[in-house]
Amino acid sequence: MAYSSDAADTAPAVRGFVPPQNDDERRLMRRVEELCRVSMSRGIPRYTGFFSDREQSLAQAACNKAGCSCIRFWGGFDGAERKVLCIEPPDAWQEEPLAYLQFTAYGDKLPTHRDYLGSILGLGLERTCVGDLLADPEHDDTFFAVVLADKQEFINAELTSAGHCTVHTDCIDELPARLLTSRERALQEATVPSLRADAVLAVMMHTSRTRAAEYIAAGRVEINHLPLKAAHETAYAEDIFTVRGVGRFKLAAIGGKSRKDRLFISFYQY
């Protein structure tokens, strides 16, 4: 990323912690605090279901409030989006909270990410039981899933179809290496007139600022899993934009200014 000679020496600000916005988020924080207290007082590990980016932020704040530092977030592989909170006191026995599944589809119209997720949830499981679903870069008919360890055998036995296809399900010990190396995302660079959300979103979506503002006004845009209420709101480094019906984008970094007084940014699309 290029910088002008008068670029600021200080790093761009990142968005601060956003307190819980509703009863569900407040309940999540209370539940995590209680898990921390139980784990630390009894010296036993505790594990949650899979959390989204927003839920991970809330869980981290709850752990901080409870004074619990023996935690980690784990999604089954480096770079996972959905992760389990692992509370593991020193010297306590530990469990492996996650397991892996491989799906092989048979049919003409192969299942998508949405098809597999729908089929798994259709078995009566909650979204917190399922982590990332990953397409095999070398085999169009194959998908992989990270799931809670205690749900692996159930899904393996019950999931037989997804979309319009028959599916063969296998329990596997780990994800293939090719799957992880293929997840490296191409970083894109651009300039924006300001860090207004509509200006940043327009560049990331390769569309006009007016069109980006329309998406926001229609309630189709979230930042870090919270609704974006106005086009003039400020975007921060590491913000994740979710545009319903389009995809997800991450504002990876904010640089200095160009000679035309525009800000350099780098971003990628999920």
Phi and psi in degrees as a GROMACS rama.xvg file:
@    title "Ramachandran Plot"
@    xaxis  label "Phi"
@    yaxis  label "Psi"
@TYPE xy
-85.4127  154.657  ALA-2
-136.947  148.404  TYR-3
-82.317  165.91  SER-4
-66.7537  -22.25  SER-5
-102.571  22.4867  ASP-6
-62.5639  146.286  ALA-7
-66.6919  144.011  ALA-8
-79.2697  -25.2087  ASP-9
-80.9851  149.744  THR-10
-71.0982  145.707  ALA-11
-61.2321  146.632  PRO-12
-67.7082  146.406  ALA-13
-106.313  159.5  VAL-14
-65.6214  131.566  ARG-15
-73.9641  175.346  GLY-16
-63.9189  130.647  PHE-17
-99.5232  116.414  VAL-18
-58.9055  163.676  PRO-19
-56.2958  138.228  PRO-20
-102.563  -11.2015  GLN-21
-155.23  177.982  ASN-22
-63.3761  -36.9612  ASP-23
-61.7715  -42.5406  ASP-24
-69.4882  -36.2174  GLU-25
-67.0355  -38.2465  ARG-26
-64.466  -39.777  ARG-27
-59.5689  -45.3568  LEU-28
-65.0907  -41.0984  MET-29
-63.8639  -39.3755  ARG-30
-65.1267  -41.8921  ARG-31
-66.0551  -41.2939  VAL-32
-58.6324  -43.4945  GLU-33
-65.476  -40.8358  GLU-34
-60.0349  -40.2381  LEU-35
-62.5418  -45.8646  CYS-36
-63.0215  -43.5484  ARG-37
-64.7053  -45.6703  VAL-38
-62.2515  -45.388  SER-39
-71.8164  -37.8177  MET-40
-72.3779  -31.528  SER-41
-101.264  -10.4797  ARG-42
67.3612  34.0682  GLY-43
-123.355  148.588  ILE-44
-74.9561  153.4  PRO-45
-138.118  143.281  ARG-46
-132.513  141.844  TYR-47
-97.8573  -176.343  THR-48
-81.2428  -174.016  GLY-49
-73.8417  135.124  PHE-50
-110.395  145.152  PHE-51
-75.0045  175.385  SER-52
-54.4479  -47.7766  ASP-53
-62.2166  -45.5345  ARG-54
-64.9802  -34.3935  GLU-55
-62.9543  -39.2402  GLN-56
-63.3743  -43.3557  SER-57
-65.0799  -42.0422  LEU-58
-63.9161  -40.6095  ALA-59
-61.4137  -42.5266  GLN-60
-64.219  -38.5937  ALA-61
-66.2417  -39.872  ALA-62
-63.3245  -41.9286  CYS-63
-61.2044  -42.8246  ASN-64
-63.6578  -35.5665  LYS-65
-81.8247  -3.93045  ALA-66
70.0547  29.6534  GLY-67
-105.491  115.758  CYS-68
-109.502  -5.95271  SER-69
-87.8855  61.1196  CYS-70
-129.978  160.945  ILE-71
-153.172  154.376  ARG-72
-108.057  130.147  PHE-73
-138.593  127.967  TRP-74
-114.487  10.6792  GLY-75
99.781  -17.15  GLY-76
-165.455  156.879  PHE-77
-63.5035  131.586  ASP-78
92.1288  4.91583  GLY-79
-63.4079  147.837  ALA-80
-88.5577  -48.9079  GLU-81
-92.2785  131.926  ARG-82
-137.132  153.249  LYS-83
-94.1803  139.702  VAL-84
-84.0777  121.253  LEU-85
-108.174  115.317  CYS-86
-103.742  110.785  ILE-87
-132.639  92.9183  GLU-88
-59.0137  150.976  PRO-89
-56.6159  139.002  PRO-90
69.9178  2.62847  ASP-91
-81.2591  149.666  ALA-92
-64.3836  150.032  TRP-93
-125.257  149.199  GLN-94
-109.815  162.453  GLU-95
-95.479  108.628  GLU-96
-77.1236  -14.338  PRO-97
-118.889  158.558  LEU-98
-146.35  173.246  ALA-99
-128.976  148.523  TYR-100
-131.506  148.239  LEU-101
-118.811  131.175  GLN-102
-113.629  130.949  PHE-103
-121.795  121.864  THR-104
-98.8319  149.806  ALA-105
-128.71  114.688  TYR-106
158.506  177.706  GLY-107
-83.9719  -46.5575  ASP-108
-97.5238  97.2483  LYS-109
-69.9937  145.791  LEU-110
-65.0563  150.219  PRO-111
-101.582  176.657  THR-112
-51.8246  -46.9361  HIS-113
-62.6415  -39.1661  ARG-114
-61.8941  -46.5869  ASP-115
-64.8458  -44.4885  TYR-116
-62.2402  -43.001  LEU-117
-61.389  -39.5708  GLY-118
-67.5561  -39.0913  SER-119
-66.7625  -46.1555  ILE-120
-67.337  -27.6935  LEU-121
-66.3576  -13.7707  GLY-122
-80.0328  -1.56884  LEU-123
98.386  9.68545  GLY-124
-89.7976  155.284  LEU-125
-88.4169  161.524  GLU-126
-61.7922  -27.4377  ARG-127
-68.4361  -11.3368  THR-128
-83.4092  -12.7393  CYS-129
-122.402  129.213  VAL-130
-92.2909  -135.895  GLY-131
-75.3365  144.065  ASP-132
-110.764  127.496  LEU-133
-124.555  128.902  LEU-134
-79.3427  141.439  ALA-135
-75.5942  122.817  ASP-136
-69.6247  -15.877  PRO-137
-107.883  -14.0639  GLU-138
-135.545  111.081  HIS-139
-63.7236  -23.3109  ASP-140
-89.7275  5.44379  ASP-141
-122.078  136.203  THR-142
-129.672  157.598  PHE-143
-126.992  153.887  PHE-144
-137.354  143.263  ALA-145
-101.735  127.552  VAL-146
-135.025  167.075  VAL-147
-63.9633  139.432  LEU-148
-58.2349  -36.3118  ALA-149
-78.836  -0.252023  ASP-150
-108.932  -6.14129  LYS-151
-59.3143  -52.1134  GLN-152
-64.1803  -38.0121  GLU-153
-62.4618  -48.92  PHE-154
-63.7458  -40.8434  ILE-155
-59.1004  -38.4414  ASN-156
-80.0418  -31.5499  ALA-157
-100.622  -27.1145  GLU-158
-83.4065  113.785  LEU-159
-123.95  -5.02928  THR-160
-154.875  157.803  SER-161
-152.952  134.535  ALA-162
60.9877  -127.006  GLY-163
-104.671  15.7216  HIS-164
-117.376  150.411  CYS-165
-75.6509  141.684  THR-166
-128.139  133.683  VAL-167
-100.514  127.288  HIS-168
-111.353  135.944  THR-169
-129.569  143.014  ASP-170
-82.3229  131.653  CYS-171
-128.306  158.456  ILE-172
-82.8527  -29.203  ASP-173
-158.402  164.415  GLU-174
-81.1838  142.433  LEU-175
-65.0478  145.598  PRO-176
-60.2284  -35.6285  ALA-177
-61.2925  -28.0477  ARG-178
-68.6978  -38.6806  LEU-179
-77.6313  -39.8565  LEU-180
-68.3594  -27.7897  THR-181
-75.7632  -9.85276  SER-182
-85.5299  -0.219785  ARG-183
-63.5983  126.821  GLU-184
-97.7519  144.119  ARG-185
-76.0509  122.563  ALA-186
-82.4137  128.232  LEU-187
-108.632  150.74  GLN-188
-123.712  148.36  GLU-189
-160.336  176.932  ALA-190
-123.754  149.347  THR-191
-132.822  151.766  VAL-192
-70.7348  -26.2745  PRO-193
-161.514  176.767  SER-194
-95.9792  21.3653  LEU-195
-58.1571  141.922  ARG-196
-58.746  -39.8606  ALA-197
-68.4106  -33.9204  ASP-198
-68.689  -43.4618  ALA-199
-67.5539  -44.4306  VAL-200
-63.1035  -39.1003  LEU-201
-59.7883  -43.1717  ALA-202
-66.3597  -43.4429  VAL-203
-67.1244  -34.8759  MET-204
-87.9568  -3.9772  MET-205
55.8035  48.7793  HIS-206
-136.73  -176.528  THR-207
-81.7112  158.975  SER-208
-65.4193  -35.0652  ARG-209
-62.665  -42.8102  THR-210
-65.6298  -40.7499  ARG-211
-61.1832  -41.6549  ALA-212
-64.6736  -32.8982  ALA-213
-66.5177  -40.8391  GLU-214
-59.8984  -43.0557  TYR-215
-65.4698  -46.0691  ILE-216
-62.8607  -29.8727  ALA-217
-80.6658  -0.509057  ALA-218
75.2678  24.1248  GLY-219
-97.5003  2.47595  ARG-220
-120.807  133.923  VAL-221
-121.976  149.159  GLU-222
-118.317  120.558  ILE-223
54.5663  41.3352  ASN-224
68.6053  17.277  HIS-225
-119.808  140.724  LEU-226
-57.7728  135.367  PRO-227
-85.9577  114.806  LEU-228
-86.6988  -26.8004  LYS-229
-146.931  145.533  ALA-230
-65.5935  -24.2014  ALA-231
-85.7632  -3.24857  HIS-232
-60.6796  151.527  GLU-233
-85.044  137.446  THR-234
-94.4129  146.799  ALA-235
-124.233  158.245  TYR-236
-56.5045  139.804  ALA-237
78.3203  2.67713  GLU-238
-64.3868  142.216  ASP-239
-111.577  119.827  ILE-240
-96.462  127.283  PHE-241
-114.081  120.224  THR-242
-113.329  110.965  VAL-243
-59.3947  126.513  ARG-244
86.8671  -3.90884  GLY-245
-120.741  -55.8585  VAL-246
150.89  -165.685  GLY-247
-123.282  145.02  ARG-248
-134.858  146.905  PHE-249
-121.708  127.857  LYS-250
-80.5598  94.7834  LEU-251
-70.9248  -40.1593  ALA-252
-158.69  155.364  ALA-253
-121.924  126.372  ILE-254
-102.605  -151.356  GLY-255
-88.18  -158.886  GLY-256
-109.715  149.81  LYS-257
-82.7157  175.75  SER-258
-64.3661  -21.1965  ARG-259
-94.2367  15.3075  LYS-260
66.7323  29.1838  ASP-261
-101.916  148.275  ARG-262
-86.4915  135.42  LEU-263
-82.5453  135.276  PHE-264
-133.382  157.45  ILE-265
-127.178  145.638  SER-266
-155.346  165.898  PHE-267
-145.065  160.687  TYR-268
-106.419  136.965  GLN-269
